Amino acid sequence: MGRLLVVANRLPLSTTRRAGELQFRPSPGGLAVGLSSLPESTERLWLGWPGVTSEKLRAEEKHQIVERLAAGNCHPIFLSRRQMEGHYQGFCNKTIWPLFHYFPRRAVYEVRFWKIYEQVNHAFCDEVMKIARPGDCIWVHDYQLMLLPALLRKRLPVAQIGYFLHIPWPSFELFRLLPWREQILDGLLGADLIGFHTYDYVRHFLSSVSRIAGLEHTLGNVSVANRLVKVDAFPMGIDYERYSRAIDDPNVEREASKIRRKIGQRKVILSIDRLDYSKGIIERLEAFDLFLSENPQCRGEVTLIMVAVPTRTGVEDYRELRSMLEQLVGRINGEYGTMGYIPVWYLYRSLPFAELTALYNVSDVALVTPLRDGMNLIAKEFIAAKADKPGVLVISEMTGAASELGEALVVNSCDKAAIVEAIKQALKMPPLEQLERNKVMQERLRRYNVSRWSRDFLDALSDIKKTQEQMSANRLSDSMADELAENCRKGSKRLFLLDYDGTLVGFKGKPEEAGPDNEILALLKGLSRDPRNTVVIISGRDKTTLEDWLGYIGTALVAEHGGWIRRVGEKWQSSVLFEMDWKDTIRPILDLHTDRTPGSTVEEKDFSLVWHYRRADPELAYVRGQELRGALVNLTENLDLGVFEGNKILEVKSQGVNKGRGAEHWLAEQDWDFILAAGDDYTDEEMFSVLPAEAYSIKVGFAASRARFNVDSVKEIRLLLKRLLGDTDGTS
């Protein structure tokens, strides 16, 4: 493995200017901790914005920043004030942040912000290209850089690219509000591995990919331009040992003693969050207000320490939120406070590690109730800091961490009465029960810490890259294409067995929407004119459609996967004789599911019944399809019928009807000098299975197949046929 290039909006080392001098300090966040735990043999380089806009820097200062950051394995990407305002303050924080956190009314959709977002992603791509080497692994992070994976893919086609989103991915109903939804999905699908904190986010993302991009998945694997992309959940952990051992630090113990002296015997409820509307801080404070109102005996006995960490101070929404919060704090303190009692201790600042962990240590309850949060590491840090001490976590079910911390008191953050009840339960909970609940969560957090998170992600990225390489091993190379063309040129008895949909034409839809274009008609006519060639179109289409489209160009036709055969100049003949009485039993079941699945249809062929659901809602179609498949399997188990799943179809047909039997009619005729067979889906596998070992079988796409070779697309099949046509008609 080469170097690990970590690409994020911010560097782990931030640059600021104070008193006219540049200063460098560590940035908050667990990502740097997770990556620092990787083996020493893994060379790491971090790319991102240094923290100061380019207009404020002289040339010598930029050089100073580059040198200082290089010592910490960091590479700065300088951005202008205009870029930061349009990209970070604009599109990221006024469009993506509110929309992805389920606040669509706060989202703005301005083209100028989008244009700058594109521009900044291109700027990051350019910087990566300046330093990337063959074999480097590139790990892109978070919502500021969602276009970057595809930009890198275009310029580094075989690179190993991972992407991780640290915020929620919204449901399809919300994501589709974004005018640039297709571009965002295209950008992310440039990665080999896309990671989220929870499986809910994975599910929402795959739903968006299916409904908007029209791409299906199998167990989280999405085929994108014949490249496999893996989508999975990797819940981010914390540096567990650092927090569990913090109380042994004299500085932490000193801070904890200060807090205890000020608090006395009162119970402490702790709230720590960035000042953001998604964190539910106002709703949390209103719930505490309700708690004091309904439980007057607790006044003077319970204190809420509320820490609001400043963030996005240049955004109007956040200034308004601070004003609202401080007014509410003032009202509660004025209503319930006394000369010796302040109900809410309010701090508007970030806290150093010693103060933060001291607060964790002395608090009886942690109130973590965001309205929506990607993960929330505060909850995990609080539990870790309670290594041998009681403490109760009250957590919102809307956080990613809630799925890992089920032993906590899980609440609906919008239900103030439920939060009040949870506070009462937490304050009354016996210490032994608190310790027992926390122990289970602590063991879980100890096992899956931030180091494990980073290793698991990079291991999964390596695995999916190996899978891609294995699938590409059978790609039809230039040298093999040369060999194929040479053998075709030498042959005097040549057989072409060609699937239609997905092989010769790219669209797989209704018959009236996928007729042959002039290019493919010319190719098939040209190949058929050569007396040495026998061209057979083997399709799942019905015989009437195939005859209308291709009956006049000189090719043999096989319809309904081998049920009907028409040789050149002859009439259609049935390849098998089967009773079709079974349709009377099966058709009502298909009709019932069609009625219950808007957009689906039933197609009746001579030898099969097909349930199409291309136009149906993907999630509903999946559910109905599973129900239908189960019903059909039960009905057909004693009949000579098979139930087959294809590209957004479910087909019931006679077991003896398949493309393999259709192909055998020509394979048995003579000893062929050259055989080329091409197909793209499960129905073509039977054709591939009956071919002699020396035949050239080609799968369009990179799914598992019996074919010898794979090509990317219909375009490559057409290019190959053009080349063979040139050889056969003597034009090249």
N, C-alpha and C positions, 0 to 999 in steps of 0.2 A: 504494500500500500504506500502511495505517495504521501504528500502532506494533507492535512485537514485544513481546508479554508472555511472559516466560519464567517458568514456574511450576515450582518444585522444592522439595524438602523443606528444603534449606538455602540461604541467601543466599551470594553470593560474598564478602560482608563479614560476619564473625561478631562477635557482641557477647559479651563476658565481663565478669565483675565481679572486680576484683582490688583488694585493700586498700580495699574499700568504694567504688571508683570504676568507672565503666563504661569499658571499653576496646574498641576496634574494630580488627580485623586481618583481612587477606585470608584467605579459606578456600582450602584446597588443592583442586586439580582443574583439568582442562583446559577445561571447558565455558566458563568466563568468558573464557578466552583465545580460544577459537574464535569466540565471539560478538563479541568486541571487534574482530575483523578485518572485520566487516561494514561496508558503506559508511556514512560519517558521516550520510548522509541517512536511515538506518534508526534511528528513535528506539526505544530499548530500555528496558524497565522490568522489573525482576526481582522476583518475589513469592516469599516463603518464610519459614521460621521463623528468627528472628534469632540463636538460640543460647542464650537464657536464658528460663526459664519465667516465666509472668506473675505467679506468687505472689511472686517475688523483686523485683518492680518496683513502685515507687511511681508514681503518676499522672504526676508531673513527669519521672520517668525514662523512662517510655514515650514521653512527648512528645519527650524528648531523643533517644531512639533513632529515632523517626520522622523527625525533622529531619535527624539525621546521615546516616541511610540514604538519605533523599530526595536528598541531595547526590550520592550515588553511584548514582542511578537505581534504588534498591531500595525495596520496600514490605514492611514486616514483617507477618507473620501470627502473632499472639501465641497461644501454647498453654499450657494449664495443665500442672502436673506429672503429674496423673492422665492427661491426654491423651497426653503424651509416653511415659509408662510403658506405657499400653495400646496405643498406635499404633506408636511406633518401637521401643521395647524389647520390646513384646509381639508384635503381629501381624506387623510387618515383620521383626523379627529372630529371632523364635521360631517363626514359621510359614512366611512366604514365603521368607526367606533360605535356610534349610536345605532346604526342598522344592525350590526352583528350582536349588539347587546340588547336587542329587542326594544329599542326606542325609535321607531321609524318616524315619528312626528318631529324628532329633533334632527333628523338627517336632511342634509341639503345636497342637491345634485347639480353642481355647477360645472360646466364644460371646462372652464379655465382651471379649476382644481384638478380635474381629470388629466388635462394636457400636461400639467406640471408633474403629476404623479407618474405619467408615462416617461416624461423627461428624466426624472430622478432615477427611475428604475433602469433606464438606458445608461445613465451616468455610472451607476453601480456596476452594470454589466461591463462597461468599458474599462473600469478599474480592475475588475476581476481578470479580464482578458490580458491586462498588462503583466500580471504576475502568475497566472495559471500555467502549470506545467502538465505534460502528459502523466496520467496516473494519480493526479490530485483528486481528493474527495471534497466536494463542495456542499456545505450545509447552510442553507438559507433559512432565516428566521423571521417570522411574524408578518403582520398584516401590512407593514410599510413596503414590503418587497414581493407582493404576490405576482407580479409580472416577470420577475427576474428568472425563475427556473426555465421558462420557455425561451427567453432571450438568450440565456446561456446555452440551451439545447441547440439552438440554431447555429451557434458559433463553435460549440464543442459537442458534436453529435454523440460521441461515445463516452462522454464524461459521466462520472458517478455523482448524481445530484440528489440531495435530500432536502426536504422542506418541512418545517414545523410551525404550526400556528399556535400561538400562546393565548389566544382569546377564543370565545365560542365561535362555532360555525352555526349560523342561524338556520331555521327551517326553510324549506324551499319557498313557502309562501312569502317569507320576508326577503330572502335573497333575490327573488325574481323582481323585486321593486327596483333593484339597482340597474340603471340604464346600461352599464358596461359589464353586465354579468357574464356574457360570453367571453369577453376578453380576460376577465379574472380567472375563469375556469381554464381557458386555454393556457394562461400563464402558469397556473399551478400544475397542470398536467404535463408540463415540461420536465417535472421532477421524476425520479425513479421511485421514490418513497415519499408519501405525504403523511405526516403525523399530526394527531390531535390528542388532547388530554383525555377525552372520554369516547366511548363507543356511540353515545348520542350524537356527538359532533361528526363522527365518522358516518353515521347513518344519514344525517342531514346532508352532508357533503355528497355522498353517493346518490342520494335522491336528486340533488341539483344536477349532478353529472348526467343522470339518466334522463331527467325531464328537459333539461336545457341543451346539453351537448348531444343527447341521444345515444349515449354510450352505456352499455350494460356492464355489470360486474359479476364476478364469480368469487365468492368468499373474499371480497375486498380487492380483487385483482381486476383492473380495468385495462382493456386493450386499446391503446391510443396510437393510431398510425402504425399498427403492428409492432408496437413496443409495449411491454407489460408494465403497468404502474401499480404499485401496491399502496393501499390506503389502510392505515391501522391506528390504533390508540396506544399512546405511551404516556401514562399519567406522570407528570413531572414530580419528582421528590425533592427533599431538602437535604442539607448536610446534617443528618440526624445527630451525629456525635457532637457536633459543635454546639447544638442547642441543649442536648441532654446533659452535657458536662459544664454548661455555662455557669451554673451556680458555684462551681468550684473556683471560678475566677475571682480574685479578691476585689476587682473593680465592680463586678456584678453584685457581689455580696454587699459591698459598701452602698451601692445605689439602692439595693433592695431594703437595706436597713433604714435609709433615709425615708423611703416611701412608707415603711411600716410605722415609723415614728409620727409621720404626719397623719396617717390614716387611723391609727389606733386600733381599736377592736372592730371597726366597721368592716362589713363584707365589701369586696371590690369586684365590680363588673368591668371588664376591659373591652374597649372598642378601638381597634386600630385599622385605619384604611387610608388610602389616597382619597383626597377630596374629589369624588367623582359621583355623578348622579346614578351610575350603575351599581354603586356600592350600597344603596339603600340606607344611607346615613340618616336622612331626615325621617324616614319611616321607623328606623331603629330608635331614634330619640323620641319620637312620638309614642312608641311602644313603652319606653321607659317612663315617660310622662303618665301614661295610662296605668302602669304598674304602681307608681307612687300614689296616684289618685285612688286606685282600688284597694291599696294596702297601706293605709296610713301608719300602721304599726312599724313599717319598714323605713319610714322617714327618720333620718338620723342614724339609721343602722346600715344603710347600703349607699355606696358611692359609685357612680359611673365615671370612669376615667376614659375620656374620648380624645383620641389622638387623630387629627386630620392632617395628613401629609400633603403639603401644597403640590399641585400639579396643573399644568396647562393654564397658568395664571393669565396668559394673554387671550384666552377664549372667554367671551362674554358669559356663556352659560355657567362657567365655573366661578366667575366673579359673583354672579347672582346666587349660586348655590352656597357660597361662603357667607354671603350676607344673610340668607335665609337661615342657615345653620346657627350663626352667632345670635340672631334674634331669638331663635327657639331656645338655645342654651340660656340666654338671659332671662327669658320668661319662666323657664322651669326653675332656675336658681332663685328667681325673685319670688315664685309662688311657694316653693317647698323649703327653701333654705332658711337657716337661722344664724345667729351670731357665731355659733360654733360648728355649723354644718353647711357644706356646699354640696348639693346633690350631684352636680356634673362638674368634674374637673376637665376643662377644655384646653387642649394644646394644639396650636396650629403650626406645626413644624415637623421635620423628620427627626428621628431619634437615633443616636449612635447605638452600637450593638449592646453595650453595657446597660444603658437605660432600658432598651427594648426588652432584653431578656430578664432584667430585674422586674419589670412590669409583668411579664409572663409568670415569673416565679411567685409574686405576692398576690396575684389575682385569684379570686375564687371561681369566677365565671368569665369565659371569653364569649362575647356576643359577636358572631360573624354571620351577618345576615344580608349579603348583597342581593339585589334584585336579579342580577345575572353576573356570573363571573366564570372565566375560563377554567381556573383551577382554585386559586386562593391558597397561598402558602402560609399566610398568617395562622390559619387553623392548624396546619401541620406543625408549625413552629411552636405553638402554644402546647400542643400535646407532647411534643418532644421535650420541652422545657420542664414538664411535670414528671420527670423521671421517677422520683420516689415520693411525690407529694400529690395530694388530692387536688382536683380541679375539674370543672365541668365545661365542656364545649357545647355551645348552642350554635348550630350551623344551618344555613339556608339550604334547602334542597335544590336551589338554583345554582349552586356552585359545583364546579367539577370535582372538588375534594369530597363532597358529600357521599359519593359512591364508594370512596375508600374509608370513610369515617362513620360507618353506620352505627357504631356504638355510642356516638354522640347523640344529643337531643336534636333531631332534625325537624325543622319547621318550615312553613310557608312564609317567606319574607314579607308577603303582602297581607298576612293575617296578624294584625296587631294583638288580638286576643290570644292567639296561639303563642306568640312570642312572650306575652305576659305569663301565660301558664308555664312555659318552658323556664322562664326566670325563677318562678316560684318553686318548680320542681328541682331546679339546679341548686337553689339555696338550701333546700330541705334534704337533698340527697345525702345519705350516710357516707362518710369518708371511705369506708371499705368498698362500697359499690362504685364510688368514683375511681378508686384505684384499680378495681377489676375491669371496669370499662376501658380505662386509659391503657391498661397493660396490653389488651388485645390490639388496640390501635397502634401503640408504640412498637410492638413487634412487627406489625405490617409496615410501618414507616421505616423501621430500621432495615428491613430486608430490601424494600424498594426505595432506596434513597436516590439523590440526584445523580450520584455516580452510576448506579445501576441504570437509571433512565438514559443517560447519554450512551452507555455501552450498548444497551438493548437497541436503541435507535440505529446506531452505527452498524451493529451486527446485522440488523434487519435490512439495512441499506446494502450491505455487502451481499447478503443472501439473494435479494431480488436482482442484483446485478449479475450474480452467477446464473440465476434462472434465465435471465435475458440472454446471456451468452450461450447457454445450452440450447435455447430455442432458436438462436441465430446460427447455430453450428450447421444447420441444414440449409441455410440460405443458398439460393442458386448463385454461385459465384460467376464472375466473368469467364474464368477458365472452364468451368463446367458448362456454361452457356456456349462457349466455343466448341467444346466437345459434342454437345447436343446438336448444334447446327451442322457440324461436320458429318456426324452419323446420319442426320436427316438427308444431307446432300448426297451421300453415298447410297442411300436406300432406294430400292425400286418398288417396294411394297410398304407403304407408310400409312399408319393408322393414327388418326387424331380423335380422341374421346374428350369432348369439351362440355363442361357444365355451362349453364347460361347465366342465371342470376348470381351476382357476386364474383363471377369469373370473367365472363365476356362483357357484361355490363355491371355498373356499380350499384344501381339502385335495386333494393329488394322490396318491392311494394306490390300494389295491385297490378293486374295485367295491363290495364290501359295506361299505366304510368311508367312502364319499363320496357317499352318497345326498343328494338335495335336502332342505333344511330347509323349514319352513312358510313362511318369509318369501319365499324365492325362488319357491316354488310359487305363492304368492298373486300375486307380481309377474307371472309368466309367464301365469297364468290371466287376470289383469286386462288385460294387453296383448293377449292373443289374442282376448278378447271383442269388442274394437273392430273392426268390419268394415273399417276403413281400414288395419288393421295386418296384415302377414304376418310371423309370428315363426318363425324357423328356428334350431333348435339344431344346430350343426355340431360334432361331437365325434369324438374318436378311440376312444370306447367302442364296444363291440360292440352290434349292433342289439337283442339280447334285453334287455340292461341298460337301454338308453335307453327301450325300450318299457315296461318294468316301472316305471321311474321317472317318465317324462314322457309316456307314450303316451295318457293320458286328459285332458290339460289343454288340448288344442286347438292345439298347436304342430306345425309340420312338423319332421321329424327327419332328420339326416344322420349316419350311423354310419361308423365306420372311416375317418375322414378323407375321406369322399366316396365310399366304395365302395358304400354302400347309401343309398337315399333313400326316405323315406316321407312323402308328402304327407298333409295332414289328411284323415282319412276313407278313405284308400286303404291298400293293402298295400305291403310293402317291395319295392322294385325295385333290381336291380343297375344301377349307372350305367355299368359297363364289363363287358366279357366277356374274362376272362383265364384261361389255363390255370394251375392251381396245382400242377403236378407239381414245380415247383422246391422246394416245401416238404420233399419227401422227401430232398432233398440238403442243405438248410440245417438242418433240425431236428436231426440228429445232432450238428452242430457246436455248436449252442446248448445241447443237453443235456450235452455234454461239459464246456463251460465252466460250466454250472450245477452239475454235480457237483463241479467244482474250486473253486467259489465259494460256500461256505455262506451261506444267506440269499437267494440269487438264485433267480429262477423264470423259466419260459418261458410266455408267454401266446400262444395261437394264435387268430388272428382269420381271417375268411374271406379277406382279402386281404393279410394280413401275419403275421409272427412277431415277437414282442416279447420281448426279454430284459430283465427288471426286476432292478435291484440295489439298491433302496432300503434293504433290510434287511441288506445285506452289509457287511462291513468296508470302509470307504471306500477305504483304500489298496490293499487286495487287489483290490477291485472296479475300481479305476482301472487296475491292471496287467492284470487279466484282460480288461477292456473294450478296452484298446489291442490286446491279442493277438487278441481276437475280431473287432474292427473290421478289422484287417489281413487276417485269414483270410477274412472275408466279402467284403471289397472284391475280393480275388483271385478268389473263387468267382463273384461276380456280374458281373464286368466284361463278359462276353459275353452277359449276360441282360438282359432289360428290367426290372431290379430296381434299387432304390436302398437304401443303408444310411444311416440317419438317427439322429443322437444327440439325445435329448431330456432331460427332467428325470429323471435316473437311470434312463434306458432306452436300449436300442439296438434299433432297429426295422429290419426288412427288409420291404420292400413293393414292390408293382408301381409303376413310375414313373408310370403314368397315373392313379394314385389319389392325389388330394390335395384339400384343402379348397377350392382355387381352382375346380376342376372341379365340385365339389359346389355352390358358390355360383353358378356360371354358369347352372345350371338355372333359378334364380329371376331372376337379373339379365337374362336374355334374354327373359323373359316379357312385360315391358312397360316403359314409361318411368316410373320411380319418381320421385315428388316428393321423397322423403326416404329416405336409406339410412344406417343405423347398423350398423357392424360392430365387434365387440370380441373380442379374443383376447389370449393371454399368452405363447405360445411359438413355436418355429420352424414348427410345423405351420400356424399361422395366417398366416404371411407370404404363402403362396400365395393365400389368400383376400384379403388386403389388396392384392395385386398386380393382381387382376382388377377391382377396384372403379373406377368412374368418378371423375374428379378431384374432383367436388363431394361425394362421399360422406364421411361422418364415420367415419373408421377410428380406433380407439382401442386402444392397446397397454397392457395392465396390466403395469406395471414399466417400467424405464428402460434396457433393453438396446437396441442398434441395431435399427431396425425400419423397415418400409415404411409403417407407420401414420402418419397425420397428427399424432396426439396421443398423449400418455401420461397415465396416471393412476397413483396410488401403489398402489392395492390393489383387491381385490374389493369392499371396503366402498364405495369411490367409484363403482364401476360400479352397485352396487345403489342408491345414493343418486340417481344419474343416472336410472336406470330408474324409480324412485319418482316423480321429478319429471315424467318423460315420461308416466307412467301417470296422474298427476294432470291433465296437460294433455289427454290423449286421452279420459279419461272425464268431463271437465268438472267435476272437483272442485276445481280451482284455476285 
